Amino acid sequence: MTIPEDRDAGSAVPARAGTVISVDAMGGDLGPAAVVAGLDRSARKNPDIRFLLHGPQDELARLVAKKRALRDRVELRDASGVVQMTDKPSQVMRHGQGTSMWSALESVRDGEATVCVSCGNTGALMALSMVRLRKLPGVSRPAIAVLWPSRNPQGFNVMLDVGADIRADAQDLLQYALMGASYARNGLDLARPRIGLLNVGTEEHKGRAELHAAHTLIAAHAGDAHYDFVGFVEGGDIPGDRADVIVTDGFTGNIAIKTGEGTAKLVGDLLREAFAYTPLSRLASLLAYTSLRRLQKRIDPRRVNGGVFLGLNGTVVKSHGAADATGVSAAVKLAFQLAQSGFSERLAQRIAGATETAPAPPAGPKNGTHA
Amino acid sequence: MTIPEDRDAGSAVPARAGTVISVDAMGGDLGPAAVVAGLDRSARKNPDIRFLLHGPQDELARLVAKKRALRDRVELRDASGVVQMTDKPSQVMRHGQGTSMWSALESVRDGEATVCVSCGNTGALMALSMVRLRKLPGVSRPAIAVLWPSRNPQGFNVMLDVGADIRADAQDLLQYALMGASYARNGLDLARPRIGLLNVGTEEHKGRAELHAAHTLIAAHAGDAHYDFVGFVEGGDIPGDRADVIVTDGFTGNIAIKTGEGTAKLVGDLLREAFAYTPLSRLASLLAYTSLRRLQKRIDPRRVNGGVFLGLNGTVVKSHGAADATGVSAAVKLAFQLAQSGFSERLAQRIAGATETAPAPPAGPKNGTHA
């Protein structure tokens, strides 16, 4: 595969200090206007952010020109192809070279940015990320991590994998624990995150064989990798406060988050119906307006928009396909925070350290101290 | 294992017409008082219900005597042993003979009742049910089915397995589809339930190999078994309206329902906090009181309390361990409905029919008509 050389056809904005995020303008359900509106929001709040924006030059130039906050802060990279939601990952891997998604990843590959944001097709984005950015040394399966509203003081828990790969063996689950801990440190400012391993019960004899092996591995690395291991956790702990990071395989994780999202949405819709039911309840909803807004903000999935691809040379933030300006802006904020904290480099070091120190960790003790 | 012979030490209430439910009084977190209070509620609403109540004779007699609605409608069966929540299923299988749980199942085994209700230890209840009631001919893995609040007109969807067994191959998933369809017909009055197979995406190429095999099998039986197969569904469809019955393995199902429960509970708690936040919002919550009560009733897990064990000679309703009188009464209501509809017999016929007609179903067509 060749690296496209034509990407400097963009604007002539001079390079300037600030943290640069590479953004795929295309592939979201609401089109590039929503993406540009999201960047505008982020730029107005954050004077230190700059963008490499990938997509059809003329269309993007028109959209960007309308936003004053984006003046001098967006460098366009022309790419006329768009990865569609229905495209198969294997097709995109072979033929995706002229697309905005490919171009956005190339900026990370080339070191112009350390974090990329896209609203596009998740499967294609993961496949392209794997072949263009490549896996970190020591990682066999990259993972997608999400933030989930929780009872913890930080307001969210990290869960991974939520769908990068439907399989995971014990070693993969250990790597998810390491990557999730690193993400919690850099994305949620938790110095020593608590890791939980998702299972059907908290007793040590429960669940599948690979989970018992993973339990031993994750416990053995707790000291070196500076996390606490709380052992097995259950589905109810994903929004709970027993752990900050929930580790699971991508099949289970994907179904868990979609079940949680669907249930929260059902409750929200029924709540709206309940308030519309009588004149008295309609009045009540007016009186409670600010309180309900606060609640909505707390659990609005758009505010924590962004699955993060971990385990690659560089970080990719996958924004929801249906993200509007609020959603895109949330994904960009996360990308900025991860870029500023040097997350990609830290994660790479963490994985390299763990791989060196413990190719075959001891079966016990359960909570190894610093080796 | 011997069948205890001492269970007629109970009261001398004469047998009377009505549907008899066998109830384990012990093992719930709130003790037998909550169970008896639940039976009292049910008895007051339903003149046709009668109970065989298993547990320590003296204690139960005192509790029952206080409830006028239970007069002449409860037959006590003395059993002094109690299965604790911490007991291991294997222990209970070997040594559980004098317990109320064992005794409650014996009444189903002996044909005195077709449905049993217990709030006790789920693992022990399933293990005991397997050895005492035994699996239906043709069933290799029994399943636990739950009702889940949904957008469907009936208000709930059926999901199974939610934790009887952490494994399930394609044949098991087919049996779950058959059992779930039968449960939806008898528990939710749906003449032709729509079955969905839980996966990480709705495209046919997604997910694990056993899911593709199960897809073919379940589609092939749709005509004979009088259900519609809607194909793969996602986590968001569990509370949705694309399917009435969600089929999955017990590992995934257990994690999905616990995630959904935990998320709904978090939203509910945050909602309560939001309403307590300002004087205005407290006033609002008063005005909206009846609407909010209606919502709470709609999604209150106590109202749909009861996982149902399917695939045994007899039906077991597992009430939540923390069930209060409302929860116990809901489980009893479900047990009554299933007993009255002749569910146990119908399910046995359905499974027997499917096993006879199709030991090796054709790979296609996807929606076989009546063979």
Interface residues (C-beta under 8 A of the other chain):
Chain A: P149 S150 R151 G163 I166 L198 V200 G207 R208 E234 G235 G236 D237 I238 P239 G240 T248 G250 F251 T252 N254 I255 A256 I257 K258 T259 G260 E261 G262 T263 A264 K265 L266 V267 G268 D269 L270 L271 E273 A274 F275 Y277 T278 L280 S281 L283 A284 S285 L286 L287 A288 T290 S291 L292 R294 L295 R298 I299
Chain B: P149 S150 R151 G163 I166 L198 V200 G207 R208 E234 G235 G236 D237 I238 P239 G240 T248 G250 F251 T252 N254 I255 A256 I257 K258 T259 G260 E261 G262 T263 A264 K265 L266 V267 G268 D269 L270 L271 E273 A274 F275 Y277 T278 L280 S281 L283 A284 S285 L286 L287 A288 T290 S291 L292 R294 L295 R298 I299
